[in-house]
Amino acid sequence: MARRYILLLLFLSMPAGLMAEWRPLPSTQQGYELRYDPQTSRVETRVKGVTRPMWDGIHRLEDGQVLRIRNGIAVRDTTVMQTEQLPQIVREEVSACERLVRRSCGLGSACRDTESCRHARQLLTFHNEAAFGERHKIEVQCRQGLDDRAFFKPCPIPPGKGWSSVCSDLVAKSCGPRGQCGKTEGCDLAKQLRQMEYDEKLMLLDTRQKTPTTRQCEEVFSDDEVFVPCPE
């Protein structure tokens, strides 16, 4: 407790240029309003008109997302990362048609026999064989296909040799090899990170490259308090 008061005094003594730039988060399901500072990862709430640090624990928000507070600091998962104006670290290096094939067929080609994959491959073939002036029209169709998840169904991320990464390993650790811990908060967070990493890799020329989320999974993999190992 004393350590927290010391930290609070340090924040109050910061120069004006280093003061927090608060950004809103969805309210909790109990109705608590939240705000987040991306510089320090602190989260505050208003209780009966008084602003105070959000207490440690796992909080379910009104939009269904999960917010994890540990030692007064928010775990950087999808809930808080989408409030940050991050630099575009992962560049779009492949065409929309190639991305549509990857998403429909799977990075490990686990869904190569599906109708979605077949149609996506047809569009990619048309794109590659078209005259240079016509490729833009097909590219537009592929971008529309990326928005049409009903027709071009995304391939589920396979749990195994078809697709492996440290984020997938984090899911296996938290959820269990047979999904026996699938209802835990750690499993839910790990799945969010795995999906983020997968979506980032869809845009890379070399899908073996690490993404920002890959590095985040590496950093949190040993955190057994948040990502509790699932007993076999």
C-alpha positions as CSV (number, residue, x, y, z in Angstrom):
1,M,0.0,0.0,0.0
2,A,2.8,2.4,0.8
3,R,4.4,1.7,-2.5
4,R,1.2,2.7,-4.3
5,Y,1.1,6.0,-2.4
6,I,4.7,6.7,-3.4
7,L,3.9,6.1,-7.0
8,L,0.9,8.4,-6.8
9,L,3.1,11.2,-5.4
10,L,5.6,10.7,-8.2
11,F,2.8,11.0,-10.8
12,L,1.5,14.2,-9.2
13,S,5.0,15.7,-9.3
14,M,5.5,15.0,-13.0
15,P,6.1,18.0,-15.4
16,A,3.1,19.1,-17.4
17,G,4.4,17.6,-20.6
18,L,4.5,14.1,-19.0
19,M,1.1,14.2,-17.4
20,A,-1.4,11.6,-18.3
21,E,-3.4,11.8,-21.5
22,W,-6.6,9.9,-20.5
23,R,-8.6,8.0,-23.0
24,P,-12.0,6.4,-22.4
25,L,-12.6,2.7,-22.0
26,P,-16.0,0.9,-22.1
27,S,-17.7,1.0,-18.7
28,T,-17.8,-2.1,-16.5
29,Q,-20.9,-4.3,-16.4
30,Q,-21.5,-2.8,-12.9
31,G,-21.6,0.7,-14.5
32,Y,-18.2,2.0,-13.4
33,E,-16.8,4.6,-15.9
34,L,-13.2,3.9,-16.9
35,R,-10.3,5.9,-18.4
36,Y,-6.9,4.7,-19.5
37,D,-3.5,6.4,-19.8
38,P,-1.4,4.7,-22.6
39,Q,1.8,6.3,-21.3
40,T,1.6,4.5,-17.9
41,S,-1.0,1.8,-18.5
42,R,-2.9,3.1,-15.5
43,V,-6.7,2.8,-15.4
44,E,-8.9,5.0,-13.2
45,T,-12.6,4.9,-12.4
46,R,-15.2,7.3,-10.8
47,V,-17.0,6.0,-7.7
48,K,-19.6,8.3,-6.2
49,G,-18.0,11.3,-7.9
50,V,-14.5,10.5,-6.7
51,T,-11.7,9.4,-9.2
52,R,-9.5,6.6,-7.9
53,P,-7.2,3.9,-9.4
54,M,-9.1,0.8,-10.7
55,W,-8.6,-2.0,-8.2
56,D,-6.6,-5.2,-9.1
57,G,-8.5,-8.1,-10.7
58,I,-10.3,-9.2,-13.8
59,H,-13.2,-6.9,-14.9
60,R,-15.9,-7.7,-17.5
61,L,-16.8,-4.6,-19.5
62,E,-20.2,-3.7,-20.9
63,D,-19.2,-4.7,-24.4
64,G,-18.1,-8.2,-23.3
65,Q,-14.4,-7.5,-23.3
66,V,-12.2,-8.3,-20.3
67,L,-9.9,-5.8,-18.5
68,R,-7.1,-7.2,-16.3
69,I,-5.6,-4.9,-13.7
70,R,-2.4,-6.1,-11.9
71,N,-0.5,-4.0,-9.4
72,G,-2.5,-1.0,-10.6
73,I,-1.4,-1.5,-14.2
74,A,-3.6,-2.7,-17.1
75,V,-2.5,-5.8,-19.0
76,R,-2.0,-4.7,-22.6
77,D,-4.5,-7.0,-24.4
78,T,-7.0,-6.0,-27.1
79,T,-9.2,-4.1,-24.7
80,V,-6.5,-1.4,-24.0
81,M,-4.5,-1.7,-27.2
82,Q,-7.3,-0.5,-29.4
83,T,-7.5,2.7,-27.4
84,E,-3.9,3.5,-28.3
85,Q,-2.8,5.3,-31.4
86,L,0.0,2.9,-32.2
87,P,2.4,3.3,-35.1
88,Q,1.7,1.1,-38.1
89,I,4.3,-1.5,-37.3
90,V,2.7,-4.2,-39.3
91,R,2.6,-3.0,-42.9
92,E,0.2,-4.4,-45.5
93,E,2.8,-6.1,-47.7
94,V,0.5,-8.5,-49.7
95,S,-2.4,-7.8,-52.0
96,A,-6.0,-8.0,-50.8
97,C,-6.5,-11.0,-53.0
98,E,-3.6,-12.8,-51.4
99,R,-4.8,-11.9,-48.0
100,L,-8.3,-13.2,-48.8
101,V,-6.8,-16.6,-49.8
102,R,-4.7,-16.7,-46.6
103,R,-7.7,-15.9,-44.4
104,S,-10.1,-18.3,-46.3
105,C,-7.6,-21.2,-46.7
106,G,-5.7,-20.7,-43.5
107,L,-2.0,-19.9,-43.1
108,G,-1.3,-23.6,-42.7
109,S,-3.9,-24.4,-45.5
110,A,-6.1,-26.2,-43.0
111,C,-9.2,-25.1,-45.0
112,R,-7.8,-25.7,-48.5
113,D,-10.8,-27.9,-49.4
114,T,-13.5,-25.4,-48.5
115,E,-15.7,-23.5,-51.0
116,S,-14.5,-20.2,-49.5
117,C,-10.9,-21.2,-50.2
118,R,-11.7,-22.2,-53.7
119,H,-13.5,-19.0,-54.6
120,A,-10.7,-16.9,-53.0
121,R,-8.1,-18.8,-55.0
122,Q,-10.1,-18.1,-58.2
123,L,-10.0,-14.4,-57.5
124,L,-6.3,-14.5,-56.8
125,T,-5.7,-16.3,-60.1
126,F,-7.8,-13.7,-62.0
127,H,-5.8,-10.9,-60.3
128,N,-2.5,-12.4,-61.2
129,E,-3.4,-13.1,-64.8
130,A,-5.2,-9.9,-65.5
131,A,-3.7,-7.0,-67.4
132,F,-2.1,-4.4,-65.2
133,G,-4.9,-1.9,-65.8
134,E,-7.5,-4.4,-64.8
135,R,-5.9,-5.6,-61.6
136,H,-7.3,-2.7,-59.6
137,K,-10.9,-3.8,-60.3
138,I,-10.2,-7.3,-59.0
139,E,-8.4,-5.9,-56.0
140,V,-11.5,-4.0,-55.1
141,Q,-13.5,-7.3,-55.4
142,C,-11.1,-8.9,-53.0
143,R,-11.4,-6.1,-50.5
144,Q,-15.1,-6.5,-50.6
145,G,-14.6,-10.2,-50.1
146,L,-12.6,-9.5,-46.9
147,D,-15.7,-7.7,-45.6
148,D,-18.0,-10.6,-46.6
149,R,-17.3,-13.1,-43.9
150,A,-20.5,-15.0,-44.7
151,F,-19.4,-16.0,-48.2
152,F,-15.6,-16.0,-47.6
153,K,-15.7,-17.7,-44.2
154,P,-12.4,-17.3,-42.3
155,C,-10.5,-20.5,-41.6
156,P,-10.4,-21.2,-37.9
157,I,-7.0,-21.2,-36.4
158,P,-6.0,-24.8,-36.1
159,P,-4.5,-25.9,-32.8
160,G,-1.4,-27.8,-34.0
161,K,1.0,-28.4,-36.7
162,G,-1.0,-26.5,-39.3
163,W,-0.3,-23.3,-37.4
164,S,2.1,-22.8,-34.5
165,S,3.4,-19.8,-32.7
166,V,4.2,-18.6,-29.2
167,C,0.7,-17.1,-29.0
168,S,-0.7,-20.6,-29.9
169,D,1.5,-22.1,-27.2
170,L,0.1,-19.5,-24.7
171,V,-3.4,-20.8,-25.6
172,A,-2.3,-24.4,-25.1
173,K,-0.8,-23.4,-21.7
174,S,-3.9,-21.5,-20.5
175,C,-6.7,-23.5,-22.1
176,G,-5.2,-27.0,-22.0
177,P,-4.4,-29.3,-24.8
178,R,-8.0,-30.5,-24.9
179,G,-9.5,-27.1,-24.0
180,Q,-10.4,-28.3,-20.5
181,C,-9.7,-24.8,-19.1
182,G,-11.5,-23.0,-21.9
183,K,-13.7,-21.0,-19.6
184,T,-10.9,-19.3,-17.6
185,E,-10.0,-15.7,-18.0
186,G,-6.4,-16.5,-18.9
187,C,-7.6,-18.8,-21.7
188,D,-9.9,-16.0,-23.0
189,L,-7.0,-13.5,-23.0
190,A,-4.7,-15.9,-24.7
191,K,-7.2,-16.5,-27.5
192,Q,-7.5,-12.8,-28.0
193,L,-3.8,-12.5,-28.4
194,R,-3.6,-15.4,-30.8
195,Q,-6.3,-13.9,-33.0
196,M,-4.5,-10.6,-33.1
197,E,-1.2,-12.2,-34.1
198,Y,-2.9,-14.3,-36.8
199,D,-4.6,-11.2,-38.3
200,E,-1.3,-9.3,-38.3
201,K,0.5,-12.2,-40.0
202,L,-2.1,-12.2,-42.8
203,M,-0.6,-8.9,-44.0
204,L,3.1,-9.9,-44.0
205,L,5.1,-11.0,-47.0
206,D,6.9,-13.5,-44.8
207,T,4.4,-15.0,-42.3
208,R,7.3,-16.4,-40.3
209,Q,8.2,-12.8,-39.1
210,K,7.3,-11.8,-35.6
211,T,4.6,-9.3,-35.2
212,P,4.0,-6.8,-32.2
213,T,1.6,-9.3,-30.7
214,T,4.1,-12.2,-31.2
215,R,6.5,-10.2,-29.0
216,Q,3.8,-9.5,-26.5
217,C,3.0,-13.2,-26.1
218,E,6.8,-13.8,-25.6
219,E,6.8,-11.2,-22.8
220,V,3.7,-12.6,-20.9
221,F,4.3,-16.3,-21.5
222,S,6.0,-16.8,-18.1
223,D,3.3,-14.8,-16.3
224,D,1.6,-17.8,-14.5
225,E,-0.6,-15.4,-12.4
226,V,-2.5,-14.1,-15.4
227,F,-2.1,-17.1,-17.7
228,V,-2.5,-19.8,-15.2
229,P,-1.2,-23.2,-16.5
230,C,-4.1,-25.6,-17.1
231,P,-3.6,-28.9,-15.2
232,E,-3.7,-31.9,-17.5
